[in-house]
Amino acid sequence: MSNVVQDKPNNVKNKRVILKMDHVTMQFGGLTAVDDFNNVAYEGEILGIIGPNGAGKTTAFNVITGIYYPTKGRIIFDDIDITPYRPHQITHLGIARTFQNIRLFGTLTVLDNVLVAMHHLLSTRDADKILRNHGKPPKIKGHLWFWRAVTKIGYKKKEMEMREKGMELLRKVGLDHLAYELASSLPYGQQRKLEIARALATEPKLLLLDEPAAGMNPKESEELMEFIRYIRDEFKLTVILIEHDMKVVMGVCERIIVMDSGKIIAEGTPEEISRNPRVIEAYLGKEWEHAGA
């Protein structure tokens, strides 16, 4: 697979392909939720996926993140075929996502919510490293206290490092002043930002946002657009978002894919999509055309 873009719009020329959905189909019995999805995401871009409810957008995200195994096709991420990988393996490779409904631990603090995401990495990556560095614990019961102490020391050190990293992440996303507040006490827009921070805590290369503007007022939506651009640049991310708020989509995305009934029906820049007759008919509606969008 070539990683250099050819015959593409200027905003993606010479950019490396970080994700490829290679003729992906996802069927549930007689229902085809995603039908021959064949497209890519380019490194560093903000890509939007739009379409009516039931178009297959979230199903596509579920296939990318390993929740569903595709009926046909492959998922290539960072030159690795991740089609058979489990969700936690895909997370470790560098894909993170948020969901339509905010999934926070309301009774935990803002910082602890971030640390929970970091613990997911610690429990697999770093705990394994600690054990490898000190050898496998012997089977002699009398020596178990020593190995438990060694791994506990290593774990405690990692805990301290994680808290520092967690606070630094909160500072970067503007939530450090709320670090010790309960997540449930945050305004809706801040909760959404915290959910994104939790995804960032897994150190992704690719961030999938599923309707991040859902439930937001216009001011929060404006702030969200700025925030998405900021985290893309600050954390060197590729961002793919599903969104129904067309002001957000048109305002922040550099390229847009339009789905309907599981198929891609259009692709282009926001300007091209806003003038596409098929997209207007299937999704945007005549009022969008008359508004001069």
Secondary structure, DSSP 8 states (H G I E B T S, - for coil): ---S--S--GGGTT--EEEEEEEEEEEETTEEEEEEEEEEEETT-EEEEE-STTSSHHHHHHHHTTSS--SEEEEEETTEE-TT--HHHHHHHTEEE--SS----TTSBHHHHHHHHHHHHIIIIIHHHHHHHH----S-GGGHHHHHHHHHHHHHHHHHHHHHHHHHHHHHTT-GGGTTSBGGGS-HHHHHHHHHHHHHTT--SEEEEESTTTT--HHHHHHHHHHHHHHHHHTT-EEEEE-S-HHHHHHH-SEEEEEETTEEEEEE-HHHHHT-HHHIIIII-HHHHHTT-
